Structures are given as structure tokens and as C-alpha cells.
Amino acid sequence: MRVVGTIAVVDAEGCTGCTICERICPTLAITMRDRLAVIEDQRCAGCNVCEQRCPEYCIKMEARPKTFVMATDLAKVDRTRIHELCRKAHLHPEQLICFCTGTRADELAAAVLLGARSPEDMSFMTGVRTGCTVICHQPILRILAAAGIEPTPPPRGWQWYGRTATTWEISEETKRKYAGRGFYFDADVELMERAVAAPSDGEGGTL
């Protein structure tokens, strides 16, 4: 979840319509209208990425009159389904995915089960990926893949990264090639599987 207390405000006289802010917004809160950046109030996560990247310095973060929370209510989804999706993605439900917002894997899984179909959807529904916007991207893609979803990159956007291979996907050929060099891939998988399978909330314990 993310508590949103600020909003991006555009200086119309300074905006040149370069589209940089539109392309980097993690929640797709910015659109260009007549070469002017326009902020959609309830989609803006107050992450200040646009402010930092604006070449004309015409975007400023201002305090909102009232804060609101970007979050997905876990109670709206059967917890068994949440746990199944997390573990299919090789993630423990309580695993911290986004260090910037404290978002866990179970909330991301719940967002997908409630209709999220892209990283931008998940950012809007949970607040994930609205800090550094980078580190949590891979587990987001893993959860989407585990749900059978192949997200389509937005037509105008730079915040997109292909999914990297996980320990579980290393080929047997690669394992054999590096077996004599101190790499123990199968042992790593076994250890990580034990961590992923550890009891979570409602299952008799926590990780």
C-alpha cells in the first residue's frame, strides 16, 4: 500500500509537451493534451518521478488537501487463491516485494485476482513500483506470468523491462557447465522452495 499525500502540479507556461513525464509515470496518471501535461488526480501516486525528470523543471509536488491510500483489500479475495498464485510465482505470500512502499507478494496476487493486468495496473491498485520504480518490477512480472498474463507494454512508456530468468529456470546444460565452479543450483532451488512453502498467515505460522 502507499499513502499518497502529494500530487504533481504542472506549470502550464513552462511545459513544452516533451512527453517525458507521460512516458515515465508508473501509474499512467499523465496524458498530453494540446502539448500540455495533464495529471489525473486519483491516479497520481505522488511519487515525484515526473518532477525529477522534467527537463523544464515545470512540475512540482504539492500537498494534497486530503491524503488517500493506494491499496488492495486482501479480504476481497480467497486467501487460498492468493497463496496459490504467490507460490506458483515462487514467492512467499509475506515476501516483501517493494522496499519503497512495503508492498508484499500477497497484495500483488490479490490485485491480479481482482483484475490487474499490467505493472501499471498493479501500481495503481497497490502503490507498488512508485518509489524507485525499478527493483520490484521483476517479481511483478513473475506474478503476472504465474497467472497466465502476458502484459502489453503501454503505447507510450519507458518503464518496461523484460522478465529475467529465475533460479528455477536455469537449464540443465548451464547447471552442468558450472557444476565444477562452485555453483549449486539445485541446492539453491531446494532452499528457496522451502522458504516459499513456509507457513503464512492463516496457515499456522509466518516466514
N, C-alpha and C positions, 0 to 999 in steps of 0.2 A: 504494500500500500504506500501511497505518497500523500502527505498533507500538503495541499497547494495553497500557498499564502501570497503568491505574487503572480503577475500577469505581464506579458510582453506588450509594450506600447510603442507604436511606430510614429516617428516624426514624418508626417506626410510630405513636408517640404524637403526633407533630406533624402527620402527614399528614391532610388534611381530605377527600381524594378529589376535588379540584377538576378533575382530568383534564388540566391544562395540560401536565404533563411527558409524558403519554401522547401528546398531540397533536403535540408538537414534536420527539419523538425521531426522528432521521434514519434509524435502523435498525429502528424498531418494536420496541425492546427492552423497552418498558414497557407493562404492561397493568394495568387496575384490577380488583382482586378484593375484594369486600366493602368498597368505597370506600377501598382501600389500594393505593398504587402498588407494583407488584411488578417487579423487574428480572430479566430473563433474562440470566444470566451471560455466555454466549458471544455474545450479540447486542450487548451493551453495548460501544460503541467508546470509552468514557472521554472523550467529547467535552466534557463538563461543561455542555452546553446546558440540561439539566434543572436542574442546580444553580443556574445563573444565573437561571432563570426561575421557580423555585419561590417563590410568594408567602409561604409559611410558613417558608422557609429550613430545610426539614427534609430536604433532600437534600445529601449531602456526597460528594466524590470521595475514595476511599481507594485506597492502593496495592494492587495485586494480588500475591498470593504469587508468581505467575509470569506474565511477560508473554507475549502471543501476537501474531501478525501477521494482520491482515485483508488478504488479497491474492489475486489470481487468477494462476495459473501460466500464463504465455503459451505454455509448451511444450506445453500440453494442446490447443492449437488450431492449425490450419494457419495459418502466418503470412500466406500469400496471402489467406486469407479475412479475417483481421484487417485487413490493409491495404485490401482492397476495401471493407469496411464503413466504415472511417475516412474514406476518400476519398469515398464516397457521401454521407457526412455533411459533406463539405467540411472535414475535419480531417486534418492531417498525423498519421501514427501516433505520432510522437515529440512531438507538441504537448502542452505542459503544460496540463492541464485544471483541476486543483485545486492552487492555490498552497499551501494549508494542509498537504496531505499529499504533494505532489509526484506525484500520480497523472497518468499520461499517457493519451492517447486510445487507444493500443493495448491497455492493460489493460482499459479500459472496453469496448472492442469485444470482447475475449476473454470478458469476463463475460457480455455479451449472447449471444454464440455458445455459451456454456455454460449458458444458461438464465435469465439475469436478465431480468425483465420490467417493472421499475419502478425509479425512482430509489432507493427503499428497498432493493430487491434489490442494486443496484449499490453502495450504501453498505456493505451488509453483506459483499459479496463482495470489495470493493477498498479500503474505507476512505474513498473519495471522499465529499465533502459532510459530513464530520464535523469540520470546522473552523468556518469562518464559516457554513456550510450554505447559502450563497446564490449566490456568484459562479459556481460550476461547474454550477449547475442547468441552464442553457440548453444547453450542449454535451451534457450527459447526455440531455436530451430530443431533441436532434438525432440522436444515435447511435441511440436507440430508434426514432425515426421512420424513419431510413435502413434499419433492419432490419424495417420494416413493423409496428412495435409501437406501439399507442396505449394507454399505461398508464392504468389506472383509479385515480383518487385513493383513498387508504385511507379507509374509512368514518369514521374519527376521526383527523383530521390537519389541521394548518395549514401544514405545509411543502410547499406546492404552488404552482407558478406556471405559467401558460400559456406556450407557446413563442412567442418574438418572431421577427419576420421577419429574415432574414439578407440580406446584400448580394445574394445570388443570387436572392432572391425579390422584389426591388423591381420594381414594374410598369413597363411601358414608358411609361404615362401619367405616372407620377411622375418617371421619368427625363427626359421631355420638359419637364415643368413646371419642373424645377430645373436644366436644362442650362445656362441662361444665368446662373446664380448661383454658379458656381464648383464645381459638383458633377460628378464624372466617374465615375459608377457603373460603366460598362462597363470603364473602365481599372482601377478598383478590383478588379472581378471577375477581370480578366486577371492582375493582380499576385498576387491571393490564390490563383488556380488554379495559378500557377507554384509558389507556396510549398507548396501541398497536394500537388502532384505531384513535389516534390523527392525524390530517393532517400532511403530509410530503411535501418534495419538489415537486412542481408541483401540489399540492392538496389544495393550499390555505393557507399554513402555515407550521410551523415546531413544533417539540416537545419541 
